[in-house]
Amino acid sequence: MYLLEKLLLFAGKVDLYARRGLAALPAGLAERKHDLHLPNWLSLDDATPPFEHSELAAVAERIRARRGARILMMGAHVLRAGVNRHIIDLIDRGHIDQIAMNGAGAIHDYELARIGATTESVDRYIRTGEFGLWRETGELNDWIREAAAEGLGLGENVGRRIEASDYPHKDLSVFAAAYRRGVPATVHAGIGYDIIHEHPNCDGAAVGAASYTDFLIFARAVERLEGGVLLNFGSAIMGPEVYLKALAMARNVARQQDRTIRDFATAVFDLVPIRGDHRRELPKTDPGYYFRPQKTILVRTVADGGESYYFCGPHRATLPALWRLVTGRIE
């Protein structure tokens, strides 16, 4: 029965697309009401919300030392916080050599580069069935199929395409900057997570192939983590889980080569307050136990020689504060 149900579901999907005319999506980005526009994105000289922490300088020094990989993992809302230029400057100065995002990160980066705005109201558009169904954004599915066909990573092809485009705001694209500098920018997609998966030109197999290539690229960066630093900004699931599996793979290979990957630092930047010592795992009876950034990034994976740091605050404050320490732009 399960296979029959799947076939019926697929037939229903095809019929839905045919009846709704979704092969030609209902509206373009110019017709969408956007929550975020260009003034939201900070210039490097703009004032930012204050943030200070006694341990932030130690993380900055780890980045400046360049003794191992310097990996930045982040959720898409970090881009929405308006700090693209700070991330791009870190890339341009050679302080970050691997970036990892989820699928939504690529979507926001693309929309911002193309039209100078991004982010729709779920509450507004889910009521009419328009949420996520914007013609231009579906172009990302074509780029993903191209990436899979050519053996490229999903993030690499997004960066390549934006960099080659005439989009008026591509200077704000983190993916284009990474591609331009030869820094891997990987996308770790979950099927069904992203609005482009609603589009009829979405090829799930291509998403899987291109995103898996990105996972392997990311794992190669983790192989170089000894002496380096991993930053996780606001990713509660993708960041900890992708990092955990990549580190297991890298340590397995390192052990066979009589090497270790132990001496590195991890730093989590998030909005969730952590009670007590963030370097100690909470009991399973505590709801905080299920906050993966703490137990995975701050405790378990650095338990045999690494260091970990936690910074609680809005990304519009914490990322520029770190940028100032790394680049020496102290106010």
N, C-alpha and C positions, 0 to 999 in steps of 0.2 A: 504493500500500500504506500510505503514511503516514496518510492520512485514515481508511482502514479501521481501522488500528491504534488511532487516536485514538478512533474510535467504539466500538470494542470495550472500550477502557480505560474510557471513560465509562460504558458499560453495566455493566462490572464494578464500578465505583464505586457506581452506583445499587443494584446487586444486593447489594453489601457492606453498604450502609446499611440496606437492607430486611431482610437476614438478621440483622444485628447489632442491629436496633432502635435505630439511632442517632438517629432522629428524636426519641426520648426518651432523652437521653444517660444513661449508666449511673449516674452519681453526682453529688451536689452538692458544693459547696466545703466544707460542714460535715463531710463524710466524708473529705476529703483530709487527709493529713498534711502540714503546712506547715513549711518550713524557717525562715521568718522570721515573727516575731510583733511586736506593738506595742512591747515594750521595746527592739527593735532601732533604733527611730527616735528620733533625738536631739532633745532640746529645745535651744533656743538657748543656754541657760546650762550645758548639760552639757559636761563636759571631753571633749576630743577628742585623738586621737593627735597628738603634736607634729609640726609641719612648719614649716620656715623656708627661705627662699630669697631671695637678695639682690635678685632681679629681680621678685619678686611685687608689691612696692609700686608698680612702674611700671605693671603691668597694672591694679591697683586704681585708680590715678590716671586711667588711660584710661577706666575705667568711670565714675568720679565726674565726669569732665569733661563727659560727655554731648554730645560734639561730633558724633557720628554714631550709627549703629545700634549697639546692644550686644546681640549675639547669643550665646545659649548653646545649643550643640549637645551632645548627650550620648547615651551608650548606656544601656540599661535598668538595668545594674548600678549606675549612679550612684544611682538611687532605692533599690536594694537595700542600698546602703551606709548608708542611714538619714539622709540629709541633706535630706529634703523640706522641713523647716521653714526651713532656711537658704535654699533656693531660693525658697520662697514669700515669705520676708522681703525678698529682693532684688527680687522682683516688686512687692511692696506698696510698697516705698520708691522705685520707679521706676528702679531701676538696670539692669533687664533689660527690653528691649522686643521680644524675639523668642526663642522657645524652639523647638527642633527635636529630636525623638526618633524612634526607630524604633518599629515596631509593638509590640514587647515592652514598651516604656515605657508605652504606653497600657494594656496588660494588667495590669502590676504596679500602676499607679496606680489602676485600677478595682477590682482585688481588695482592695487595701489600704483604699480608701475604704469598700468594701461590708462587709468582714468583719474588718478589722484584722489581716490576715495575707496572705501571698503566698509564692510560690516552692515548687514541688514537686520531689521527687527524680526526676530523669530515670531514674536507675538502678533505682529502685523500680518506677515505673509503666510504663516502656517494656516490661518483661517481661510484663505482663498486658494490654497494649494499652489501658491507661487514660490514658496520658500525654496531658495537654492536653484530655481530653474531660470537662469539667466543665460542668454545665448552666448555671450562672449566667454564667460567662465568655463563653459563646456569645451572650449578650445584646448584646455589642459588635457582632456582625454585624448585628443589627437596627438599631443606631444608625448603622452605616456605610451601610446601604442608605438610611436616612432622610437622611443627609448628602448622598449622591449625588442622591437625588430632589429635595432642596431646594436643591442647588447650594452646599452648605456644605463647608468643609474637614472632614476626618476628625477632626483634633484639636479643632477648634472644637465639633463636636457632642458629642464625648466630654466636654469641659469643661462644655458647656451642660447635658447630661443629669445629670452628677454634681452640679453646682451646684443643680439643681432637685430632686434626690433627697432622701430622708430617710436616706441611708446614715449610719451612726453615726460614721464616721471620715473624712468628706469634708473635714474641716479639714486633712488630710494630702495632699489631692489637688493636685498641681501644675497639672493641667489645669483644675480648677475655679477655682483661684486666678487663673490666667491669664485665663480667661473673665470672671471677676468684674471684673478690672482692665482688660479690653480689650486684653490683650497676646496676639498670635497665638501659639498653641502648635500646631505642625504635626507631623504624623506621616508619616514617609517609609517606607512599607511595601514589602516585597518579597514577592511571591506565593510562598507555601509556607514562609515564614520562621516564621510565628506559629501558635500552637496553635489559634487560632480558625479557621484555614484548614482544619482537620480537620473542622469541624462541618458538618452537612448544610445549615444555613441560611446558609453563607458564599456570597456572591455576588462572584465575582472581578471582574466588571465594575464593581461598586459600589466595591470596594476600590480599583481602579485610578482610577476617576473622582474619588473623594473624596481620595485621596492625591495625585493630580496637581493638584487644586485647592490642596492644601497646598504642593506644590512651587512653584506660581506665587505663593502668598502669601509663601513664604520668599524667592523671587527678588526680590520687591518690597522686602523688608527689606534684602537685599544691595545694592540700588540706593542705599541710604542709608549704606553702609559707610564712605564717605570721612570720615576723622577719627574713626571708631569703633573697635570691637574685636570680634573673633570669638573665642569660647572654645569649645574642643572637649574635652569631658571623656569620655575612654574610648570613643570611637567610632572604630574602626580602618578601617571601610569606609563606612558610611552617611554619617558626618560629612564626611570628605574628598571623597567623590564627589558628594554633593548640593551641597555648597558650591562645588566646582569648576565644575559646570555652571551653577549660578545666577550665579556671578561672571562666567562667559563671556557669558551673556545680558546681565547688567547693564552690563558694559563695552562690549558691542556697542552698546547703546542710548546709553550715555554718550558714546561716540565720535561718534555721529551728532548729538549735541547739543553738541559741543565741550566736553564735560566729561571729567574723569578720575576713576577710583576707584583711587587708589594709596596715599594717605597714611592707612593704617590699621594696626592691630596684630592679630596672631593669637597665640593662646596655646593650647598643647596640654598637657593634664594626663593622664598615663597611667602605667601600671606598667612599660612597656618601657624599659629603659636605652638611651640613645643614645650611642654612642661618638663622641668627638671633638666637633666643632662642629656643633650641630644645624641651623645656618643654611647648611650646605653639603651639597649632594646627594651621596650615596654612589655609587660605581661599581656598575654592574649586576652585577658579580661578587660584590658584598657582599650577603648575605641582607638586611641592613638597608635596602637600596634599596627593597625591596618593602613597607616599613612606610609606608603611604600618608600618615598624619598628618605625617610629616617632610617627604617630598618635595613633597607637595601644599600643606599648610597652612603649613609653616614655611619653605619654600624658594621654590618656583616662583611662588606667587601674591602674594608680597610682594617679589619680586626687583627691582621698579622703583620703590621708594620706601617700602615698608612696613617694619614691625618684627615680629619673631617671638620667642617665648619658649617654653621647654619646662620643665615641672615634673614630675618623676618621683616618684610616691608614691601611697598609697592614697587613694581619693576621700573616705573618712571623715575624712582628715586635711587634704587639700589644699583641698577646697571650703570647709569652715569657716574655714580659715586665710585664704583670699581674702575670705570674707564679713566677717571681723573687720576687715581692712584697709579694705574698701569702706565699711563702716558705722561705723568708728571704735571698734568694740568691742575695743580692745586690752587683753589681760589683763596 
